[in-house]
């Protein structure tokens, strides 16, 4: 359930409010490119992702930038959309890379499993008694341990990556507004402070 004290509700939708002194605060001041090509400020990008995570269960969210001086909505929309398009692309590349790594390690692990199981059979025939049994069981256990990482990569690692992608997609699809003035009195919101 939405934590009422953290996000303002407007027309039934939670709002991610961001207070800026100027539009320049949206951007990473280490990036010399023009506004449309500049990266979002890392703290702002992290805040938006954290808020998106908080609101992941909500059907729809709205991002409202509160600025002291009027500015063009298109600049803000383009910057936010470009940022989250890039985030989604990076998440997809990471998923593809992990899937390829998982497939390669699975093939290697299967080779190791076959080799260790064959070796365990040879040892059980050559070494009698409890020593042979112990070595055989150790090799069998080692063979299945070799499968652990590929199985984890292919079966379980995609779950958090999928969640990250959904949060970024929700923020990409969120309506963006730019308003001048102050947040309504007593309303929650984040102030993006200028960096030196």
N, C-alpha and C positions, 0 to 999 in steps of 0.2 A: 504494500500500500504506500502511496505517496506521502512523504513526510511533509505535512502542511507548513511547518515553520521554515523549511528550506527553500521552497520554490513558490513563486506567486502563481495563482490560478487566474486565468483570464478566459472567459467564454468556455469554461470547462476544460481548458488545456493548460498544462503546466508550462511556465515560461522560464527560460534560462535568461536571466537578466544580467547584462554586462554594462557597467558604467565606465565610460571613457571620457577623459578630458578633451581628447582630439582623436580624429580618425587615425593619425599616425601611430598611436599606441597599439593599434591592432597588429602592426607588422613588426617583424624581427628587424631591429635597427642595425643589425650586422649585415643585412642584405641590401646592397645598393640599387637593386633593380627598381623600375617604376612600380607604383602601387599594384597594378594588375598582375605583375609577375612576382611580387615579393611573397615571402613565406610569412605565415602568421607568427606572431610572437609565441615562443615555446610555452610560456606560462598560460597564455590564453588558450592555445591548442590543448594543453593538458587539462585545463579547467573544463573546456567544452566536452572532452572525452569523459572526464570524471562525472560531469553532470549527465551526459548521455547514459553512462553506466547506472547512475542513480535512477534514471527515468526509463530504463530499458523495458520495464513492464508496462509502460504507458502506451496507449494506442498512437498518440501523436504529441509532439512537443513543438514549442515555438522558441526561437532565439530572438531576443530583443536587445539591441545595442542602444544605450542611452548616451547621447553625446551632447556636449555643451553647445557646439556650433553645428548648424545643418550641414549635411554632406549627402552625396549621391548614394542611393540605395544600391545601385548597380555595382559600384566599387566594392562595397561590403559583401554583397551576394557573390560576386565573382571570386573574391579572395577566399571566402569560406568554402564555396563549392570546389574551387581548385584545390584547396587544402585537403578536403575530405575525399575528393576523387583520387588524389595522390595517396592518401592513407589506405583507401580500399585497394588500390593497385599494389601497394607494398604488401598488404596482408595476403592478397592472392598470390603474389610471387613467392612469399614466404611459405605458403601452403603447398604450392607446386614443388618448391625446393625440398621441403620436408617429405613430401610424398615420394619424390625420386630417391631421396636418401633412404627412406624406409624400404623402398623396393630393392635397392642395391644391398642394403644390410640384411634384408630377408633372404636374398639369394645366398649371400655369404654365410648367414646363420644356418641355412638348410644344408650347405656343404659341410659346415662344422658339425652339425647334428649327425649327419650320415657317417662322417669320419669317426666321430667319437663313439657312436653306437657300434660301428664295425670294430673299432679298437677294443671296446668293452667286451664284445663277444670273443675276440681273440684272447684277451687277458683271462676271461673266465675259463677258457679251455686250457691255457698254458700255466696259470698260477692256481694251484689247488688251495682249498681251505678258506679261512676267513680273510686272509690277505687278498686273495683273488676276488672274493665277493665284495670286499671293501673297495678295491680298485675299480671293479666293474660298476658298482653303484655310484662311486664318485664321478666316473666318466659319464654315466647316464644323467646324473644331476647337472653336471657341467654342460652337457649338450642342450638341456632345456633352458639353462640360464642364458646360453648364447641366443636364444630366441626372444628373450625378454625385451630388449631395446627395439628390434623391428616391430614386434607386436604393439608395444607402447606407441611408437611413432605412427603406425598405420591405423590403429584402432582408436586410441585415446587422445592423441595430441591435436586432432582436428577440432575437438569440442571447444576449447577456449579460443582458438583462432576463428571459428565460426561465430562465436559470441562477439568478439572484437569487431568482425566485419559487420555484423548486424547493428551494433552500436554506431559505427561510422556511417552506415547507410541511413540510419534513422536521422542522424545529424545532417547528412547531405540532403535529405528530403524535407527537413524541417523548414517551415516558413521563416524567413528572416525579415525583421523589421528594424528600421533605424528611427529612433524618436529623439527629439531634443527635449531638454529639460531634465527634471529630476525624477527618480523613481517615486511612486506614490509613497507617502509617509509611512514608515514602519514596515515597508515591504522588504523581503530579502533580496539580495543581489550582490554581485561581485564587482568590485572596483578594480579596474585594470590600471595600475599605477605606471607612470612613465619611468623608463629606465635611463640612467645617466648616459 
